[in-house]
Amino acid sequence: MRPVFVSQIGFAPRLAALYAAMFTVFGIQLPFFPLWLKAKGLDPQMIGIVLAAPLVARVVAMPLIARAADRRDALRAAIMLTCAASVGGYLLVGLAEGPAAILIAYAVASFAAVPAMPLAESYALRGLAARGRAYGPVRLWGSAAFILGSFAAGFAADAVPARYLIWLMVAASVVVAVTALALAPLAPPPAAAPAASSTPGRGLLRDPAFLAVVAAASLIQSSHMLYYGFSALQWRGAGLDGTAIAGLWALGILAEIVLFAVQGRLPPFFVPGVLLLIGAAGGALRWTAMALDPPVALLPVLQLLHAASFGATHLGTLGFIAAKAPPGQGATAQAYLSVAVGTTMAAATALSGVLYGAFGSIAYAAMASAAVAGGGAAYIANRAAGRIAVV
């Protein structure tokens, strides 16, 4: 039973707390987990393979868990279970020794942890829509927490050996599990048509606009994988310390926060398809510049493009799903998206390790190409879907 004071807190603040806790983990993990892997003796190719583990886990875990959550109307319970299981998973990673053991442990942790975010997105879209609330102003607290987690890990990376950074992730995952327990229940969804309920989400797989959006999101978000996996190593090699690296990551997230904060007041022109096109253009420009090995002074400017390459892509994708997913099938729609994005990201992550090891910063040219291809899919989606309102 939750304490009385927790039950008096509204839906949005509890959801914001969950996002904040989740993104604290991401703020530690994305920039600095590769440093921990390197400290454990893994080479760039093996780092790329390990970092692909959570992306592969989506392919297996998400369809199973999402469909079960939809059929039982148990989104909140599924979030609680996956968040709790992730604590044990990260403990296994911290205790693992050797590349093979680390890969296996991280795969197990990923199977537990990866479904939590897509489930939380489905929970958020459903709960906020029922209350007439915009998604972006709640989700921005996750982005803000990402900055705090990144800076905390940056300070730790300068103060303690990198082999201890994993324990920050373990501690933060405990906080995630606690905030998940405090989530408010959801009202039952509107009744779905019998044909839809017997074959959850199958109609989405016949929708050309949905498939095009999934392709666009997969390509544009996968174009970030070289940045996620190797920017910290690249910037360390350029002489930047952990605090400076965290600052660069934070600047990109601040730009994302501004976009999320104003999302509810965007002009009608910014429908999901348009946001996806903006994301593709931002990614193409950002990664092309990174391929040219820009001077350190230019990096802050390029980091501001994160609002477009990630933020606009994310809002456009979720806006489309909120408009197209049938009642009671939000988690299933998120699962289809997650599997596609996870598969593409896994390939891009593993490829990034090979490309970065062989070509260094020039490998960003491949990421720019992926963003351009994503823009083509976004154009098709925009033509097929028509004007779908931003959530």
C-alpha positions in Angstrom: 0.0 0.0 0.0 1.3 3.4 -0.9 1.6 6.1 1.8 -1.4 8.5 2.0 0.7 11.5 0.9 1.6 9.6 -2.3 -2.1 9.0 -3.1 -2.7 12.8 -2.9 -0.2 13.5 -5.7 -1.6 14.0 -9.1 -1.1 11.7 -12.2 1.3 14.1 -14.0 3.7 14.7 -11.1 4.0 10.9 -10.4 4.6 10.3 -14.1 7.1 13.1 -14.2 9.0 11.5 -11.2 9.1 8.2 -13.1 10.5 9.9 -16.2 13.0 11.8 -14.1 14.3 8.5 -12.5 14.4 6.7 -15.8 16.4 9.4 -17.5 18.8 9.7 -14.6 19.8 6.2 -15.5 20.1 7.1 -19.2 22.1 10.2 -18.3 24.6 8.0 -16.6 24.5 5.1 -19.0 24.6 6.7 -22.5 27.7 8.9 -22.1 29.7 6.9 -19.5 28.8 3.2 -19.8 31.2 2.9 -22.7 33.9 4.3 -20.4 33.1 1.6 -17.9 33.3 -1.0 -20.7 36.7 0.3 -21.8 37.9 0.2 -18.2 36.9 -3.4 -18.1 39.2 -4.1 -21.1 36.7 -4.2 -24.0 37.9 -3.0 -27.4 35.7 -0.7 -29.6 34.3 -3.6 -31.6 33.2 -5.5 -28.4 31.9 -2.2 -26.9 29.7 -1.9 -30.0 28.4 -5.4 -29.6 27.6 -5.0 -25.9 25.8 -1.7 -26.5 23.6 -3.5 -29.0 22.3 -5.9 -26.4 19.4 -3.7 -25.2 18.4 -3.0 -28.7 18.2 -6.7 -29.6 16.3 -7.3 -26.3 13.5 -5.1 -27.7 12.9 -7.6 -30.4 12.2 -10.4 -27.9 10.9 -8.7 -24.8 8.7 -6.0 -26.2 6.1 -8.0 -28.2 5.7 -10.5 -25.3 5.3 -7.9 -22.6 3.3 -5.3 -24.5 0.7 -7.7 -25.8 0.3 -9.2 -22.3 -0.1 -5.7 -20.9 -2.7 -4.7 -23.5 -4.7 -7.9 -23.1 -4.8 -7.7 -19.3 -5.1 -3.9 -19.3 -2.0 -4.0 -17.0 0.3 -1.2 -18.2 1.0 0.0 -14.7 1.8 -3.4 -13.3 4.0 -4.2 -16.3 6.0 -1.0 -15.7 6.4 -1.9 -12.0 7.6 -5.4 -12.8 10.1 -4.5 -15.5 11.6 -1.6 -13.3 12.0 -3.9 -10.4 13.6 -6.6 -12.5 16.1 -4.2 -14.0 17.7 -3.6 -10.6 18.8 -7.2 -10.4 19.9 -7.1 -14.0 22.3 -4.1 -13.4 23.6 -5.8 -10.3 24.6 -8.8 -12.5 26.4 -6.4 -14.9 28.4 -4.8 -12.1 29.5 -8.2 -10.8 30.4 -9.6 -14.3 34.0 -10.1 -15.3 35.3 -10.6 -18.9 33.8 -9.6 -22.2 31.6 -12.7 -22.6 30.2 -12.5 -19.1 29.5 -8.7 -19.4 27.7 -9.3 -22.7 25.5 -12.0 -21.2 24.8 -10.0 -18.0 23.9 -6.9 -20.0 21.6 -8.8 -22.3 19.8 -10.2 -19.2 19.6 -6.7 -17.7 18.3 -5.3 -21.0 15.6 -7.9 -21.3 14.3 -6.6 -18.0 14.9 -2.9 -18.4 14.2 -2.2 -22.1 10.4 -2.7 -22.1 9.9 -0.2 -19.2 10.3 3.0 -21.4 7.9 2.0 -24.2 5.4 0.9 -21.6 5.8 4.2 -19.8 5.2 6.0 -23.1 2.0 4.2 -23.7 0.9 4.8 -20.1 1.7 8.5 -20.5 -0.1 9.0 -23.8 -3.2 7.2 -22.5 -3.3 8.9 -19.1 -2.4 12.4 -20.2 -4.9 12.3 -23.1 -7.7 11.3 -20.6 -6.8 14.3 -18.5 -6.4 16.8 -21.4 -2.7 17.2 -20.7 0.1 17.6 -23.3 2.9 15.0 -23.3 5.9 17.3 -23.8 5.7 19.4 -20.6 5.6 16.2 -18.5 8.3 14.4 -20.5 10.7 17.3 -20.2 11.4 16.4 -16.5 13.0 13.2 -17.8 15.3 15.3 -20.1 16.2 17.6 -17.2 17.0 14.5 -15.0 19.2 13.2 -17.9 21.3 16.3 -17.5 21.7 15.8 -13.7 22.6 12.1 -14.2 25.1 13.0 -16.9 26.8 15.6 -14.7 26.8 13.3 -11.7 28.5 10.6 -13.8 30.8 13.2 -15.3 32.0 14.3 -11.8 32.3 10.7 -10.8 34.4 9.9 -13.9 36.8 12.6 -12.9 36.9 11.6 -9.2 36.9 7.8 -9.2 38.2 5.0 -11.5 35.9 4.3 -14.4 35.4 0.7 -13.3 33.1 2.0 -10.5 30.7 3.9 -12.7 28.4 0.9 -13.0 27.3 1.3 -9.4 25.8 4.7 -10.2 23.5 2.9 -12.7 22.6 0.4 -10.1 21.7 3.0 -7.5 19.7 5.0 -10.0 17.7 1.9 -11.1 16.6 1.4 -7.5 15.0 4.9 -7.6 13.3 4.0 -10.9 11.7 1.0 -9.2 10.5 3.1 -6.3 8.9 5.7 -8.5 7.2 3.0 -10.6 5.4 1.8 -7.5 3.9 5.2 -7.0 2.2 5.4 -10.4 -1.5 6.2 -10.4 -3.9 3.6 -11.9 -5.3 4.2 -15.3 -9.0 4.3 -16.2 -10.2 1.4 -18.4 -9.7 2.1 -22.1 -12.8 2.4 -24.4 -14.1 -0.9 -25.6 -12.3 -2.1 -28.8 -14.1 -3.8 -31.7 -14.1 -7.6 -31.4 -12.0 -8.0 -34.5 -9.4 -5.7 -33.3 -9.2 -7.3 -29.8 -8.8 -10.8 -31.2 -5.8 -9.7 -33.3 -4.2 -6.9 -31.4 -2.5 -4.3 -33.6 -2.7 -6.3 -36.9 -4.4 -3.5 -38.7 -1.4 -1.2 -38.0 0.8 -3.6 -39.9 -1.4 -3.0 -43.0 -1.3 0.8 -42.6 1.3 2.3 -45.1 1.5 5.5 -43.1 2.2 3.7 -39.9 4.9 1.5 -41.5 6.5 4.6 -43.1 6.6 6.4 -39.7 8.2 3.3 -38.1 10.8 3.3 -40.9 11.5 7.0 -40.5 11.8 6.8 -36.7 14.1 3.7 -36.9 16.5 5.4 -39.4 16.6 8.8 -37.8 17.0 7.6 -34.2 19.5 4.9 -35.3 21.6 7.7 -36.8 22.4 8.7 -33.2 24.1 5.4 -32.3 27.7 6.5 -33.2 27.2 9.6 -31.0 25.7 7.6 -28.2 28.4 4.9 -28.2 31.6 6.8 -29.0 31.3 10.6 -28.5 32.6 10.3 -25.0 35.6 8.3 -26.2 36.2 10.7 -29.1 36.0 13.8 -26.9 38.2 12.2 -24.2 40.7 11.7 -27.0 40.4 15.4 -27.9 41.4 16.4 -24.4 38.0 17.0 -22.8 37.4 15.9 -19.2 34.3 14.2 -17.8 32.7 17.4 -16.8 33.1 19.0 -20.2 31.7 15.9 -21.9 28.7 15.9 -19.5 28.2 19.6 -20.4 28.1 18.9 -24.1 25.5 16.2 -23.6 23.6 18.5 -21.3 23.5 21.3 -23.9 21.8 18.9 -26.4 19.3 17.9 -23.8 18.5 21.5 -22.8 17.6 22.2 -26.4 15.4 19.1 -26.3 13.7 20.4 -23.1 12.9 23.7 -24.7 11.1 21.9 -27.6 9.2 19.7 -25.2 8.2 22.7 -23.1 6.6 24.5 -26.0 5.1 21.4 -27.6 1.6 22.2 -26.5 1.8 25.6 -28.1 3.3 24.6 -31.5 1.4 26.0 -34.5 -0.9 23.5 -36.3 1.7 23.3 -39.1 3.9 21.1 -37.0 2.0 17.8 -37.5 3.9 14.6 -36.8 5.0 14.1 -40.4 6.5 17.6 -40.4 8.3 17.0 -37.1 9.8 13.9 -38.6 11.1 15.8 -41.6 12.6 18.4 -39.3 14.3 15.6 -37.3 15.7 14.1 -40.4 17.1 17.4 -41.6 18.6 18.1 -38.2 20.3 14.7 -38.1 21.7 15.0 -41.6 23.2 18.4 -40.8 24.5 17.4 -37.4 26.2 14.2 -38.5 27.7 15.7 -41.6 29.4 18.3 -39.5 30.6 15.7 -37.0 32.1 13.7 -39.9 34.3 16.7 -40.7 35.9 16.5 -37.2 34.8 20.0 -36.1 36.8 22.1 -33.7 35.8 21.9 -30.0 34.4 25.4 -30.2 31.7 24.3 -32.8 30.5 21.3 -30.7 28.1 23.3 -28.6 26.4 24.6 -31.7 26.0 21.1 -33.1 24.7 19.8 -29.8 21.7 22.2 -30.1 20.6 20.2 -33.1 19.6 17.5 -30.7 16.3 19.3 -30.4 15.7 18.5 -34.0 17.4 15.1 -34.6 16.0 13.5 -31.5 13.4 15.8 -30.0 11.3 16.5 -33.1 11.6 12.9 -34.3 10.4 11.6 -30.9 7.4 14.0 -30.7 6.5 13.3 -34.3 6.6 9.5 -33.8 4.6 9.5 -30.6 2.1 12.0 -32.0 1.4 9.7 -34.9 1.0 6.6 -32.6 -1.4 8.5 -30.3 -3.5 9.3 -33.3 -3.4 5.9 -35.1 -3.4 3.3 -32.3 -6.8 1.7 -31.7 -8.2 1.9 -28.1 -6.5 -0.5 -25.8 -3.7 -1.2 -28.2 -1.3 1.6 -27.4 1.3 -0.8 -25.9 1.1 -3.1 -28.9 1.7 -0.1 -31.2 4.7 0.9 -29.1 6.0 -2.7 -29.2 5.9 -2.7 -33.1 7.8 0.6 -33.1 10.2 -0.6 -30.4 11.0 -3.8 -32.2 11.7 -1.9 -35.5 13.7 0.8 -33.8 15.6 -1.7 -31.6 16.5 -3.9 -34.6 17.8 -0.9 -36.6 19.6 0.6 -33.6 21.3 -2.8 -32.8 22.6 -3.0 -36.3 23.7 0.7 -36.3 25.4 0.3 -32.9 27.4 -2.8 -33.9 28.3 -1.2 -37.2 29.3 2.0 -35.4 31.9 0.1 -33.4 33.4 -1.3 -36.6 33.3 2.1 -38.4 34.6 4.1 -35.5 37.5 1.7 -35.0 38.4 1.9 -38.7 37.7 5.5 -39.6 37.2 7.5 -36.5 35.0 10.6 -36.9 34.5 10.0 -40.6 32.1 7.2 -39.6 29.5 9.9 -38.9 29.0 10.1 -42.7 27.1 6.8 -42.5 24.9 8.3 -39.7 24.1 11.3 -41.9 23.1 8.9 -44.7 20.7 7.1 -42.3 19.1 10.4 -41.4 18.6 11.3 -45.0 17.0 7.9 -45.7 14.7 8.5 -42.7 13.7 11.8 -44.2 12.6 10.0 -47.3 10.4 7.7 -45.2 9.0 10.6 -43.3 8.0 12.3 -46.5 6.1 9.2 -47.6 4.4 9.0 -44.1 3.5 12.7 -44.4 1.8 12.2 -47.7 0.0 9.0 -46.6 -1.2 10.2 -43.2 -2.5 13.6 -44.1 -2.8 16.1 -41.3 -2.6 14.4 -37.9 -2.7 16.7 -34.9 0.2 16.9 -32.6 -0.5 15.4 -29.2 
